[in-house]
Amino acid sequence: MGRSRKGRDISGWLVVDKPAGLTSTAVVNKVRWAFQAKKAGHAGTLDPDATGVLAVALGEATKTVPYITDALKAYTFTVRLGQATNTDDAEGEIIASSDSRPDDQAIKDALGQFIGDIMQVPPKFSAVKIDGQRAYKLARDGEDIELAARPLWVDELVMTDRPDEDHVTLEMTCGKGGYVRSIARDLGEALGCHGHVRELRRIWSGPFDAEDGLTLDQINEMAQQPELDTYLLPLEEGLQDLPQVPATPEGATRMRNGNPGMVMASDVEYGDECWASLDGKAVAVGKYKAGELHPSRVFNT
């Protein structure tokens, strides 16, 4: 028999305004400790030097992580023009440089090729797996690796500032799996001057906004105190991109046992993925079929 996990049975989302210098895993571990929670996870890794929204799920909310991971996210970032690094950010070694500097209009004109459905090659120093190993581990060992291009949806990419000729600040809204470092690298190549990310901040992710996030200092101050619980958002926040259908009490009972249950749907179609609720609380996520929801995830709340 497996050892039971210690901690509180607490569920919900906490929006953290992640500081630079920490991994996303370290932040999740801090939140889990602060809440004394049994289980925690996050929706979308941020690089250690990046700041901004890290949405941390506790307990049953971890079952909704995929829906936040798939949601649109927005970033503001500064690109250092004239230099390419081996990590595509300021932490890496400079591997190429150029004295060329594009003007503002040239930058704006180049952004169009990075909007819409694009193919993007992840940075070599990334968590992408190659034959079961992380790319960054292979890169650190000096191996010459080739990463395949991946599809990415970029909803918007705009220039918001030009502090000086060496730097440009951009804002991007994109879908799942986007690497801002790759955008900076590829933009520098398109402009013929090289480039890498100097600063990066995620300003929102799905329904979660950086302005609503707690800092780690605030979390430490309230750690293991009832006041911290008041900042926890309901797990239903992670389901906002899915249609909601009310369940009957009998249907909710059936779904919680893993069986199809009756729901009262009006604007969903056969086969749509949606979530069933009872008294506003999530019961299950699944496919709608002829008046019933066939659950794929069940919430024990």
SULHUDA-V839157 format. One record per helix or strand of 3 or more residues. SS is the DSSP state (helix for helix, strand for strand). FROM is the first residue (numbers start at 1). TO is the last residue. If there is no record, write none. Layout:
BEGIN
ss=SS from=FROM to=TO
ss=SS from=FROM to=TO
END
This chain:
BEGIN
ss=strand from=12 to=18
ss=helix from=24 to=35
ss=strand from=40 to=42
ss=strand from=51 to=58
ss=helix from=59 to=69
ss=strand from=73 to=81
ss=strand from=83 to=85
ss=strand from=94 to=97
ss=helix from=104 to=114
ss=strand from=116 to=121
ss=helix from=135 to=140
ss=strand from=149 to=164
ss=strand from=167 to=174
ss=helix from=180 to=191
ss=strand from=195 to=205
ss=helix from=210 to=212
ss=helix from=216 to=222
ss=helix from=226 to=229
ss=helix from=235 to=239
ss=strand from=243 to=247
ss=helix from=249 to=256
ss=strand from=261 to=264
ss=strand from=273 to=278
ss=strand from=281 to=289
ss=strand from=292 to=298
END
